[in-house]
Amino acid sequence: MKVTLKDVATQAGVGTATVERVLNGRGGVRPETVEKVFLAARRLEYRQSLPAHRGLIRIEVILVRPETSFYSRLNRAFERIAASLDDSIVVHRTFVRENEPAQFARYIANPTTRRSALIVVAPDHADVVTSVRKATGLGIPVVQIMTRPAPELPYVGIDNYAAGRTAAHYMSSMLAQRPGSFVALCHSGAYENHKERIRGFSSYLSEKGSNEHRFIEVMFDLDDEHNAMELLQAALRREPGIIGVYSAGGDNKGVARVLEANKARRPFWVGHELTGETQDYLRRGIMSIVLDQAPEVQARRSIDLALNRLGLIEVEVSAEPVRFLTITSENL
């Protein structure tokens, strides 16, 4: 059946005269309305060629901490994907301060530019989660990436609970003949992904760990190199029997500096994210295992999910967790 202007108008919730103006590029229509008509025409596979609308569809990606290796890598992945999309789609990347949740929430609620869809790394803070849910309530497709503070909303990322259990599995297995204590470091309680990793690590040790091993402490370093150094050094002084360290957050430099200087009784160290630095730590035997969460896959899948929710692609996007990779010095 042939799709008509009236069909497009009904789908977009506007009049046929407005549809006619948009589809013939006559101007005088608000960008938000042009977007509705454009999306309706694409969804209905309207056969008439559509006028060029550069940057009409704006997918906003909200990230944090651009100075870190992981978020820099994730940002570059979004940049490469954006370059491959047609001119009607813009991927606008914004960095927001994670330690100011009220400001973070206000930005989600009051964006500086119009957005068609939102991809966000959201701290687990009540104001931020409320704003994310409100954006969804306004009909904007929202995708949570890397962490999932609103469990009912779409999420793209690894199974962080499984990642924590995997870290504990390797640590307890490799140290089976060596009694001692384990400690963990993570950013804080601000991110659900970090909390899930610690829960997974602890649950595995409780269920399957050896009686010879004790999980004694979780330290919050805010992913700050100096904080991590001070906390870990203090823990090693208090507890000479520490044989395993799990860094569930993103800072590895501080841990590496402490363990590099601790050659006499260097603990088994499991951390996250494959970077040039962690590759070097693996090669030099400072780090034992890296669990990498494949940010390039997360970026591609989150963009595909946003485009799918907007009706621009029909390909089904997997809802399964992104597979994380286990890296050692032997498979770099």
C-alpha positions as a printed Julia matrix, in Angstrom:
332×3 Matrix{Float64}:
  0.0     0.0    0.0
  1.34    3.41  -0.99
  2.21    5.71   1.92
  0.55    9.12   1.63
  1.18   12.55   3.12
 -1.79   11.95   5.41
 -0.15    8.76   6.73
  3.03   10.67   7.52
  1.02   13.47   9.14
 -0.87   11.01  11.35
  2.37    9.28  12.38
  4.04   12.63  13.17
  0.99   14.14  14.88
  0.9    17.21  12.64
 -1.2    18.48   9.74
 -0.7    17.47   6.11
  0.2    21.05   5.19
  3.11   20.91   7.63
  4.24   17.59   6.19
  4.09   19.04   2.68
  6.24   22.04   3.71
  8.84   19.8    5.37
  9.05   17.21   2.62
  9.39   19.9   -0.02
 11.97   21.85   1.95
  9.97   25.07   2.08
 11.06   26.13   5.55
  9.09   27.98   8.19
  8.72   24.89  10.39
 10.3    24.48  13.83
 13.25   22.05  13.99
 11.4    19.85  16.5
  8.48   19.48  14.08
 10.78   18.88  11.12
 12.38   16.09  13.13
  8.98   14.49  13.85
  8.02   14.56  10.17
 11.41   13.28   9.05
 11.3    10.36  11.49
  7.7     9.53  10.57
  8.56    9.49   6.87
 11.59    7.26   7.51
  9.59    4.85   9.69
  6.81    4.56   7.09
  9.34    4.22   4.25
  7.78    7.14   2.43
  8.93    6.74  -1.15
  9.38   10.38  -2.08
 12.99   11.45  -1.71
 13.48   13.43   1.49
 15.21   16.83   1.47
 18.66   17.03   3.04
 18.5    17.96   6.72
 22.06   18.16   7.98
 22.23   17.5   11.71
 18.48   17.13  12.11
 18.72   14.06  14.36
 20.86   14.88  17.4
 22.01   12.04  19.6
 23.62   13.44  22.73
 26.21   11.35  24.58
 26.95   12.47  28.15
 30.29   11.25  29.49
 32.51   12.04  32.47
 36.23   12.39  33.17
 37.71   13.06  29.7
 41.22   12.96  31.2
 41.02    9.22  31.91
 42.21    6.58  29.45
 38.9     4.73  29.45
 36.63    7.7   28.74
 39.08    9.05  26.19
 38.88    5.68  24.44
 35.08    5.67  24.64
 34.92    9.24  23.32
 37.12    8.34  20.33
 34.85    5.37  19.59
 31.8     7.65  19.44
 33.75   10.08  17.26
 34.58    7.35  14.73
 30.98    6.11  14.66
 29.65    9.65  14.17
 31.85   10.06  11.1
 30.25    6.97   9.52
 26.62    8.14   9.87
 24.68   10.05   7.24
 24.54   13.84   7.38
 21.1    13.93   8.98
 22.5    12.42  12.21
 24.84   14.21  14.61
 26.41   12.6   17.67
 27.0    15.42  20.15
 29.39   14.46  22.98
 29.21   16.35  26.27
 31.37   15.93  29.38
 29.7    16.71  32.71
 31.29   16.82  36.17
 30.39   13.65  38.04
 31.1    15.13  41.48
 28.3    17.68  41.08
 25.21   15.47  40.77
 22.75   18.35  41.09
 24.38   20.09  38.12
 24.5    16.77  36.26
 20.76   16.32  36.82
 20.01   19.89  35.73
 21.92   19.39  32.5
 19.96   16.25  31.67
 16.71   18.09  32.36
 17.77   21.32  30.58
 20.09   20.52  27.66
 21.88   23.38  25.92
 20.85   22.01  22.51
 17.89   20.07  21.19
 18.33   16.29  21.49
 16.54   13.45  19.71
 18.02   10.7   21.89
 20.27   10.49  24.93
 23.13    8.1   25.76
 24.42    8.69  29.28
 26.95    7.46  31.84
 24.77    8.25  34.85
 26.0     8.38  38.46
 23.8     6.52  40.91
 22.38    9.67  42.5
 18.67   10.24  43.14
 18.54   13.59  41.29
 20.38   12.22  38.25
 18.22    9.09  38.07
 15.06   11.19  38.38
 16.18   13.41  35.48
 16.99   10.38  33.32
 13.53    8.96  33.98
 11.9    12.32  33.21
 13.71   12.46  29.87
 12.31    9.04  29.05
  8.85   10.21  30.1
  9.09   13.02  27.54
  9.45   10.42  24.81
 13.2    10.78  24.32
 14.94    7.41  23.82
 17.46    7.06  26.66
 20.27    4.5   26.73
 22.37    3.97  29.85
 25.93    3.03  28.95
 28.47    1.31  31.21
 26.41    1.68  34.37
 22.7     1.15  35.11
 21.28    3.18  38.02
 17.75    2.98  36.54
 17.32   -0.79  36.07
 14.08   -0.51  34.09
 15.7     1.55  31.29
 17.79    0.23  28.37
 21.4    -0.54  29.24
 24.49   -1.25  27.17
 27.51   -2.58  29.03
 29.11   -5.61  30.59
 27.72   -7.74  33.4
 29.64   -6.02  36.18
 28.57   -8.53  38.82
 30.04  -11.3   36.67
 33.22   -9.25  36.19
 33.69   -9.03  39.95
 33.12  -12.76  40.33
 35.61  -13.42  37.54
 38.25  -11.32  39.3
 37.69  -13.3   42.51
 37.74  -16.61  40.63
 41.16  -15.96  39.1
 42.59  -14.49  42.28
 41.48  -17.3   44.58
 42.46  -19.99  42.05
 45.94  -18.62  41.36
 46.58  -18.12  45.09
 45.02  -21.4   46.22
 48.21  -22.58  47.93
 48.98  -19.23  49.52
 46.99  -18.08  52.57
 46.36  -14.38  53.05
 44.02  -11.44  52.64
 42.37   -9.65  49.7
 41.52   -5.96  49.38
 39.66   -3.96  46.73
 39.69   -0.37  45.53
 37.02    1.46  43.57
 35.94    5.0   42.77
 33.16    5.35  45.36
 29.54    4.39  45.74
 28.6     6.82  42.97
 28.4     4.26  40.17
 26.26    1.16  40.09
 28.8    -0.69  37.93
 31.5    -0.38  40.59
 29.14   -1.49  43.33
 28.12   -4.51  41.25
 31.76   -5.48  40.71
 32.45   -5.38  44.44
 29.28   -7.35  45.17
 30.32   -9.99  42.65
 33.86  -10.18  44.02
 32.62  -10.55  47.59
 29.88  -13.06  46.76
 32.25  -15.38  44.91
 34.69  -15.41  47.82
 31.85  -16.07  50.26
 30.46  -18.94  48.18
 33.54  -20.54  46.65
 36.58  -18.96  48.23
 39.12  -20.77  50.36
 39.05  -20.65  54.14
 42.66  -19.55  53.82
 41.61  -16.27  52.18
 39.89  -13.28  53.78
 38.35  -10.3   51.97
 39.1    -7.58  54.49
 38.53   -4.14  53.0
 37.08   -1.97  50.21
 38.8     1.4   49.76
 37.28    4.36  47.89
 39.97    6.26  45.98
 37.75    8.42  43.69
 39.92    7.14  40.82
 42.65    9.48  42.03
 46.24    8.31  41.76
 47.42    9.83  45.03
 44.38    8.63  46.96
 44.92    5.11  45.64
 48.58    5.17  46.63
 47.92    6.4   50.15
 45.06    3.98  50.78
 46.89    0.93  49.46
 50.15    1.78  51.22
 48.28    2.2   54.51
 46.48   -1.12  54.01
 49.74   -2.96  53.31
 51.26   -1.49  56.47
 48.25   -2.51  58.58
 47.94   -5.97  57.07
 51.23   -7.55  55.95
 49.28  -10.62  54.8
 47.63   -8.94  51.79
 48.21  -11.19  48.77
 45.49  -10.0   46.39
 44.38   -6.57  45.15
 41.3    -5.95  43.0
 40.96   -2.47  41.49
 37.34   -2.28  40.42
 37.49    1.36  39.33
 39.44    3.16  36.63
 42.62    4.36  38.32
 45.55    1.99  37.96
 48.55    4.32  38.13
 48.54    4.65  41.91
 48.17    0.9   42.45
 50.98    0.21  39.97
 53.38    2.59  41.72
 52.76    0.96  45.08
 53.05   -2.6   43.83
 56.11   -1.86  41.69
 57.9    -0.78  44.84
 56.69   -3.85  46.72
 58.69   -6.52  44.88
 59.43   -8.61  47.98
 55.76   -9.51  48.53
 53.92   -8.25  45.48
 50.19   -9.14  45.58
 48.26  -10.71  42.72
 46.55   -7.76  41.02
 43.38   -7.83  38.91
 42.18   -4.57  37.37
 40.01   -3.16  34.61
 40.54   -1.6   31.17
 43.23   -2.39  28.62
 45.32    0.73  28.0
 48.93    1.37  27.05
 49.71    1.61  30.76
 48.01   -1.62  31.8
 49.66   -3.45  28.9
 52.99   -2.27  30.26
 52.06   -3.39  33.8
 51.16   -6.85  32.48
 54.41   -7.19  30.53
 56.47   -6.2   33.57
 54.62   -8.56  35.91
 53.19   -5.8   38.12
 49.62   -6.56  37.06
 48.3   -10.12  36.77
 45.01   -9.82  34.83
 43.07   -7.06  33.08
 39.32   -7.29  32.49
 38.51   -5.07  29.51
 34.91   -3.97  28.91
 35.26   -3.28  25.17
 34.13    0.38  25.07
 34.15    0.35  21.24
 31.48   -2.35  21.27
 29.48   -0.43  23.87
 29.6     2.76  21.8
 28.48    1.01  18.6
 25.67   -0.89  20.3
 24.36    2.16  22.16
 24.22    4.21  18.94
 22.46    1.34  17.16
 19.96    1.06  20.02
 19.24    4.81  19.9
 18.75    4.67  16.11
 16.5     1.65  16.51
 14.36    3.41  19.14
 14.1     6.41  16.82
 12.86    4.12  14.06
 15.82    4.83  11.79
 17.08    1.24  11.62
 15.17   -2.0   11.87
 18.06   -4.26  12.85
 17.43   -5.81  16.24
 20.03   -4.75  18.8
 21.17   -7.39  21.27
 20.02   -6.88  24.86
 22.65   -9.28  26.16
 25.56   -7.86  28.18
 28.65   -6.91  26.21
 31.29   -9.6   26.65
 34.28   -8.45  28.66
 37.76   -9.72  27.75
 40.28  -11.35  30.05
 43.81  -10.17  29.2
 47.07  -11.51  30.59
 50.7   -11.03  29.55
 50.28  -14.07  27.3
 47.5   -12.72  25.06
 48.35   -9.06  24.67
